[in-house]
Amino acid sequence: MKTLESALDENGNKVVLLPNIIFVGKQKINWNEVEKYLERFVGGTVKIAGTDDVIYLGKDFPDEYAGSKYTRKMKGGRAKAKANAAQGIREMVGIASDKRFRKNQKEKHSGDAANGWYYYTTRFAMPIYANDVKTETYNIFSGCLVVNCTEKGKMYLYDLVDIKKEASNPLRTNK
């Protein structure tokens, strides 16, 4: 599979450039299609450049990403951003930063997150279209990658949450 490009925002943070908007509409995202899209990545691994953590993309990831409580509550532009972020999820893991740890508090995750949860900040950019034509400008979003750590110490990508459109200037590319 082709690796997506990344760029630096005005603050020097790495940002994954999503090539297209493949899940259109803000009001009615077809999350079953997003889940199906993500299934192609199951079984893969990604190394986070800044920490050398190896993150597994397990069989539960597509369902959680597309069907979590967080996802079900999303509307509008943030829902569209999360759906489209699926196409750059591996690259978003690769550039993740700001690793944080939290002990598991829920009994239902005593197996899959026996050694707790890790949270990483990541960024991605969606192209802006004018009259159905892709421009050289992108809206930047930040999000939090949620990773569970099993009893054996393996780390699995669980979800992308806390998606926010960055208020900074849009990213411009010279393509």
C-alpha positions as CSV (number, residue, x, y, z in Angstrom):
1,M,0.0,0.0,0.0
2,K,1.1,3.5,-0.8
3,T,2.4,5.6,2.0
4,L,0.8,9.1,2.3
5,E,2.8,12.3,2.4
6,S,3.3,14.4,5.5
7,A,4.2,18.0,5.9
8,L,5.0,20.4,8.7
9,D,2.5,22.9,10.0
10,E,3.4,26.5,11.0
11,N,4.5,25.3,14.4
12,G,6.8,22.6,13.1
13,N,4.4,19.7,13.9
14,K,4.2,16.8,11.4
15,V,0.8,16.5,9.7
16,V,-0.3,13.6,7.5
17,L,-1.8,14.9,4.2
18,L,-5.0,12.9,3.2
19,P,-5.0,12.7,-0.6
20,N,-8.8,12.9,-1.0
21,I,-12.1,13.1,0.7
22,I,-13.4,9.6,0.2
23,F,-16.3,9.7,2.7
24,V,-18.5,12.6,1.8
25,G,-21.3,14.3,3.6
26,K,-21.4,15.7,7.1
27,Q,-24.8,14.5,8.2
28,K,-24.8,10.9,7.3
29,I,-21.4,9.1,7.4
30,N,-21.7,5.4,6.4
31,W,-19.7,4.0,9.3
32,N,-20.1,0.4,8.0
33,E,-18.1,1.5,4.9
34,V,-15.5,3.1,7.1
35,E,-15.2,-0.1,9.1
36,K,-14.9,-2.1,5.9
37,Y,-12.2,0.3,4.6
38,L,-10.1,-0.1,7.9
39,E,-10.3,-3.9,7.7
40,R,-7.5,-3.8,5.0
41,F,-5.0,-2.7,7.7
42,V,-5.8,-5.5,10.2
43,G,-2.7,-7.6,11.0
44,G,-0.3,-4.8,10.3
45,T,2.1,-3.0,12.6
46,V,3.4,0.6,12.7
47,K,6.4,1.9,14.6
48,I,6.0,5.4,16.2
49,A,9.0,7.3,15.0
50,G,9.5,9.3,18.2
51,T,9.2,6.4,20.7
52,D,9.9,3.3,18.6
53,D,6.7,1.8,20.1
54,V,5.3,-0.9,17.9
55,I,1.5,-0.6,17.5
56,Y,-0.5,-3.5,16.2
57,L,-3.7,-3.0,14.1
58,G,-5.8,-5.8,15.5
59,K,-9.1,-7.3,14.4
60,D,-11.1,-5.3,16.9
61,F,-9.8,-1.9,15.7
62,P,-12.1,-1.3,12.7
63,D,-15.3,-2.0,14.7
64,E,-14.2,0.2,17.6
65,Y,-13.1,3.1,15.4
66,A,-16.4,3.1,13.5
67,G,-18.7,2.1,16.3
68,S,-17.4,3.6,19.5
69,K,-19.5,5.8,21.8
70,Y,-17.3,8.7,20.7
71,T,-18.0,8.0,17.0
72,R,-21.7,7.5,17.5
73,K,-22.0,11.0,19.1
74,M,-20.1,12.8,16.4
75,K,-21.8,15.0,13.9
76,G,-20.8,17.4,11.1
77,G,-17.3,18.2,10.2
78,R,-15.7,16.2,13.0
79,A,-17.5,13.1,11.9
80,K,-16.4,13.7,8.3
81,A,-12.8,14.3,9.5
82,K,-12.7,11.0,11.5
83,A,-14.2,9.0,8.7
84,N,-11.6,10.3,6.2
85,A,-8.7,10.0,8.7
86,A,-9.1,6.2,8.2
87,Q,-7.1,6.5,4.9
88,G,-4.1,7.9,6.8
89,I,-4.3,5.9,10.0
90,R,-1.0,4.1,9.7
91,E,0.9,7.3,8.9
92,M,-0.9,9.1,11.7
93,V,0.4,6.4,14.1
94,G,3.9,6.8,12.7
95,I,4.0,10.5,13.4
96,A,2.3,10.3,16.8
97,S,3.8,12.3,19.7
98,D,3.2,13.4,23.3
99,K,2.8,9.9,24.8
100,R,0.7,9.7,28.0
101,F,-0.2,6.7,30.2
102,R,-3.4,6.0,32.1
103,K,-4.0,2.9,34.2
104,N,-7.0,0.8,33.1
105,Q,-10.1,1.5,35.3
106,K,-12.7,-0.7,33.6
107,E,-13.3,-4.3,34.3
108,K,-14.5,-4.9,30.7
109,H,-10.9,-4.1,29.5
110,S,-9.1,-6.1,32.1
111,G,-7.8,-8.5,29.4
112,D,-7.1,-6.2,26.4
113,A,-5.8,-3.3,28.5
114,A,-4.3,-5.2,31.5
115,N,-1.2,-2.9,31.3
116,G,-3.2,0.2,30.8
117,W,-3.8,2.8,28.0
118,Y,-1.5,5.0,26.1
119,Y,-2.6,8.2,24.4
120,Y,-0.7,10.0,21.7
121,T,-1.3,13.2,19.8
122,T,-1.5,13.1,16.0
123,R,-2.4,15.5,13.2
124,F,-3.8,15.1,9.8
125,A,-5.0,17.5,7.0
126,M,-8.0,17.2,4.7
127,P,-7.9,18.9,1.3
128,I,-10.2,21.8,0.7
129,Y,-12.3,21.8,-2.5
130,A,-13.6,24.8,-4.4
131,N,-16.4,24.0,-6.9
132,D,-15.6,20.3,-6.7
133,V,-11.9,20.9,-7.5
134,K,-9.2,20.0,-5.0
135,T,-7.1,23.1,-4.1
136,E,-3.6,23.2,-2.7
137,T,-5.0,24.1,0.8
138,Y,-5.7,21.7,3.6
139,N,-7.6,22.1,6.9
140,I,-5.5,20.7,9.8
141,F,-7.0,18.5,12.5
142,S,-5.5,17.1,15.7
143,G,-6.7,14.0,17.5
144,C,-5.8,11.6,20.2
145,L,-4.8,8.0,19.3
146,V,-6.0,5.5,22.0
147,V,-3.8,2.5,22.4
148,N,-4.3,-0.4,24.8
149,C,-1.5,-2.4,26.3
150,T,-2.1,-6.1,26.9
151,E,-0.8,-8.3,29.7
152,K,2.0,-9.4,27.4
153,G,3.0,-5.8,26.7
154,K,1.7,-5.7,23.1
155,M,0.2,-2.4,22.1
156,Y,-3.0,-2.2,20.0
157,L,-4.5,0.8,18.3
158,Y,-8.0,1.2,19.7
159,D,-9.5,4.4,18.5
160,L,-9.0,8.0,17.4
161,V,-10.8,10.5,19.6
162,D,-10.8,14.2,20.6
163,I,-10.7,15.4,17.0
164,K,-10.4,19.1,16.7
165,K,-10.0,21.4,13.7
166,E,-6.9,23.5,14.4
167,A,-7.6,27.2,14.5
168,S,-4.3,28.0,12.9
169,N,-4.0,29.0,9.2
170,P,-4.8,26.2,6.7
171,L,-1.8,24.3,5.4
172,R,-0.8,25.2,1.8
173,T,1.1,22.8,-0.5
174,N,2.8,23.6,-3.7
175,K,1.8,20.7,-5.9
